[in-house]
Amino acid sequence: MAGSEQFPFDKYYVAFSIKCLTYS
């Protein structure tokens, strides 16, 4: 996937979303 290296924070964003749902 081109641009995957440009968006390394994507994984952190997903993890943050999951954590938010877990705490919700």
N, CA, C and O atoms as a Maestro MAE file, in Angstrom:
{
 s_m_m2io_version
 :::
 2.0.0
}

f_m_ct {
 s_m_title
 :::
 protein
 m_atom[96] {
  # First column is atom index #
  i_m_mmod_type
  r_m_x_coord
  r_m_y_coord
  r_m_z_coord
  i_m_residue_number
  s_m_chain_name
  s_m_pdb_residue_name
  s_m_pdb_atom_name
  i_m_atomic_number
  :::
  1 25 0.836 -1.205 0.000 1 A "MET " " N  " 7
  2 3 0.000 0.000 0.000 1 A "MET " " CA " 6
  3 2 0.870 1.254 0.000 1 A "MET " " C  " 6
  4 15 1.646 1.475 0.930 1 A "MET " " O  " 8
  5 25 0.744 2.055 -1.016 2 A "ALA " " N  " 7
  6 3 1.547 3.278 -1.083 2 A "ALA " " CA " 6
  7 2 0.985 4.303 -0.102 2 A "ALA " " C  " 6
  8 15 -0.228 4.492 -0.011 2 A "ALA " " O  " 8
  9 25 1.874 4.954 0.622 3 A "GLY " " N  " 7
  10 3 1.422 5.956 1.587 3 A "GLY " " CA " 6
  11 2 1.297 5.368 2.983 3 A "GLY " " C  " 6
  12 15 1.061 6.091 3.951 3 A "GLY " " O  " 8
  13 25 1.456 4.050 3.083 4 A "SER " " N  " 7
  14 3 1.355 3.415 4.394 4 A "SER " " CA " 6
  15 2 2.439 3.964 5.308 4 A "SER " " C  " 6
  16 15 2.232 4.130 6.510 4 A "SER " " O  " 8
  17 25 3.605 4.245 4.717 5 A "GLU " " N  " 7
  18 3 4.717 4.769 5.517 5 A "GLU " " CA " 6
  19 2 4.453 6.217 5.903 5 A "GLU " " C  " 6
  20 15 4.996 6.716 6.889 5 A "GLU " " O  " 8
  21 25 3.613 6.887 5.118 6 A "GLN " " N  " 7
  22 3 3.307 8.289 5.406 6 A "GLN " " CA " 6
  23 2 2.287 8.395 6.539 6 A "GLN " " C  " 6
  24 15 2.116 9.455 7.141 6 A "GLN " " O  " 8
  25 25 1.614 7.280 6.817 7 A "PHE " " N  " 7
  26 3 0.609 7.302 7.874 7 A "PHE " " CA " 6
  27 2 0.880 6.208 8.905 7 A "PHE " " C  " 6
  28 15 0.067 5.302 9.084 7 A "PHE " " O  " 8
  29 25 2.029 6.297 9.582 8 A "PRO " " N  " 7
  30 3 2.382 5.283 10.579 8 A "PRO " " CA " 6
  31 2 1.516 5.420 11.831 8 A "PRO " " C  " 6
  32 15 1.396 4.489 12.627 8 A "PRO " " O  " 8
  33 25 0.919 6.595 11.986 9 A "PHE " " N  " 7
  34 3 0.098 6.840 13.169 9 A "PHE " " CA " 6
  35 2 -1.267 6.174 13.026 9 A "PHE " " C  " 6
  36 15 -2.070 6.174 13.958 9 A "PHE " " O  " 8
  37 25 -1.519 5.607 11.846 10 A "ASP " " N  " 7
  38 3 -2.815 4.959 11.628 10 A "ASP " " CA " 6
  39 2 -3.036 3.857 12.651 10 A "ASP " " C  " 6
  40 15 -4.128 3.706 13.198 10 A "ASP " " O  " 8
  41 25 -1.964 3.078 12.903 11 A "LYS " " N  " 7
  42 3 -2.083 1.986 13.883 11 A "LYS " " CA " 6
  43 2 -2.395 2.555 15.261 11 A "LYS " " C  " 6
  44 15 -3.210 2.004 16.000 11 A "LYS " " O  " 8
  45 25 -1.733 3.675 15.603 12 A "TYR " " N  " 7
  46 3 -1.973 4.275 16.912 12 A "TYR " " CA " 6
  47 2 -3.399 4.804 16.980 12 A "TYR " " C  " 6
  48 15 -4.052 4.731 18.020 12 A "TYR " " O  " 8
  49 25 -3.872 5.337 15.859 13 A "TYR " " N  " 7
  50 3 -5.233 5.878 15.825 13 A "TYR " " CA " 6
  51 2 -6.250 4.767 16.068 13 A "TYR " " C  " 6
  52 15 -7.201 4.937 16.830 13 A "TYR " " O  " 8
  53 25 -6.036 3.627 15.411 14 A "VAL " " N  " 7
  54 3 -6.944 2.488 15.579 14 A "VAL " " CA " 6
  55 2 -6.903 2.011 17.022 14 A "VAL " " C  " 6
  56 15 -7.943 1.730 17.618 14 A "VAL " " O  " 8
  57 25 -5.694 1.919 17.587 15 A "ALA " " N  " 7
  58 3 -5.550 1.457 18.969 15 A "ALA " " CA " 6
  59 2 -6.271 2.420 19.904 15 A "ALA " " C  " 6
  60 15 -6.906 2.001 20.871 15 A "ALA " " O  " 8
  61 25 -6.170 3.719 19.608 16 A "PHE " " N  " 7
  62 3 -6.818 4.726 20.441 16 A "PHE " " CA " 6
  63 2 -8.335 4.563 20.376 16 A "PHE " " C  " 6
  64 15 -9.025 4.663 21.391 16 A "PHE " " O  " 8
  65 25 -8.840 4.312 19.176 17 A "SER " " N  " 7
  66 3 -10.285 4.133 18.997 17 A "SER " " CA " 6
  67 2 -10.766 2.923 19.784 17 A "SER " " C  " 6
  68 15 -11.794 2.974 20.460 17 A "SER " " O  " 8
  69 25 -10.006 1.828 19.688 18 A "ILE " " N  " 7
  70 3 -10.380 0.609 20.404 18 A "ILE " " CA " 6
  71 2 -10.376 0.866 21.909 18 A "ILE " " C  " 6
  72 15 -11.278 0.437 22.627 18 A "ILE " " O  " 8
  73 25 -9.343 1.576 22.373 19 A "LYS " " N  " 7
  74 3 -9.249 1.865 23.814 19 A "LYS " " CA " 6
  75 2 -10.444 2.707 24.240 19 A "LYS " " C  " 6
  76 15 -11.019 2.498 25.308 19 A "LYS " " O  " 8
  77 25 -10.811 3.664 23.386 20 A "CYS " " N  " 7
  78 3 -11.938 4.542 23.701 20 A "CYS " " CA " 6
  79 2 -13.207 3.700 23.845 20 A "CYS " " C  " 6
  80 15 -13.990 3.897 24.775 20 A "CYS " " O  " 8
  81 25 -13.400 2.771 22.927 21 A "LEU " " N  " 7
  82 3 -14.598 1.928 22.976 21 A "LEU " " CA " 6
  83 2 -14.555 1.027 24.203 21 A "LEU " " C  " 6
  84 15 -15.583 0.743 24.818 21 A "LEU " " O  " 8
  85 25 -13.343 0.580 24.553 22 A "THR " " N  " 7
  86 3 -13.203 -0.310 25.702 22 A "THR " " CA " 6
  87 2 -13.554 0.435 26.986 22 A "THR " " C  " 6
  88 15 -14.219 -0.103 27.872 22 A "THR " " O  " 8
  89 25 -13.092 1.693 27.072 23 A "TYR " " N  " 7
  90 3 -13.366 2.471 28.279 23 A "TYR " " CA " 6
  91 2 -14.809 2.964 28.285 23 A "TYR " " C  " 6
  92 15 -15.373 3.249 29.342 23 A "TYR " " O  " 8
  93 25 -15.398 3.063 27.099 24 A "SER " " N  " 7
  94 3 -16.754 3.594 27.013 24 A "SER " " CA " 6
  95 2 -17.756 2.674 27.720 24 A "SER " " C  " 6
  96 15 -18.951 2.967 27.746 24 A "SER " " O  " 8
  :::
 }
 m_bond[95] {
  # First column is bond index #
  i_m_from
  i_m_to
  i_m_order
  :::
  1 1 2 1
  2 2 3 1
  3 3 4 2
  4 3 5 1
  5 5 6 1
  6 6 7 1
  7 7 8 2
  8 7 9 1
  9 9 10 1
  10 10 11 1
  11 11 12 2
  12 11 13 1
  13 13 14 1
  14 14 15 1
  15 15 16 2
  16 15 17 1
  17 17 18 1
  18 18 19 1
  19 19 20 2
  20 19 21 1
  21 21 22 1
  22 22 23 1
  23 23 24 2
  24 23 25 1
  25 25 26 1
  26 26 27 1
  27 27 28 2
  28 27 29 1
  29 29 30 1
  30 30 31 1
  31 31 32 2
  32 31 33 1
  33 33 34 1
  34 34 35 1
  35 35 36 2
  36 35 37 1
  37 37 38 1
  38 38 39 1
  39 39 40 2
  40 39 41 1
  41 41 42 1
  42 42 43 1
  43 43 44 2
  44 43 45 1
  45 45 46 1
  46 46 47 1
  47 47 48 2
  48 47 49 1
  49 49 50 1
  50 50 51 1
  51 51 52 2
  52 51 53 1
  53 53 54 1
  54 54 55 1
  55 55 56 2
  56 55 57 1
  57 57 58 1
  58 58 59 1
  59 59 60 2
  60 59 61 1
  61 61 62 1
  62 62 63 1
  63 63 64 2
  64 63 65 1
  65 65 66 1
  66 66 67 1
  67 67 68 2
  68 67 69 1
  69 69 70 1
  70 70 71 1
  71 71 72 2
  72 71 73 1
  73 73 74 1
  74 74 75 1
  75 75 76 2
  76 75 77 1
  77 77 78 1
  78 78 79 1
  79 79 80 2
  80 79 81 1
  81 81 82 1
  82 82 83 1
  83 83 84 2
  84 83 85 1
  85 85 86 1
  86 86 87 1
  87 87 88 2
  88 87 89 1
  89 89 90 1
  90 90 91 1
  91 91 92 2
  92 91 93 1
  93 93 94 1
  94 94 95 1
  95 95 96 2
  :::
 }
}
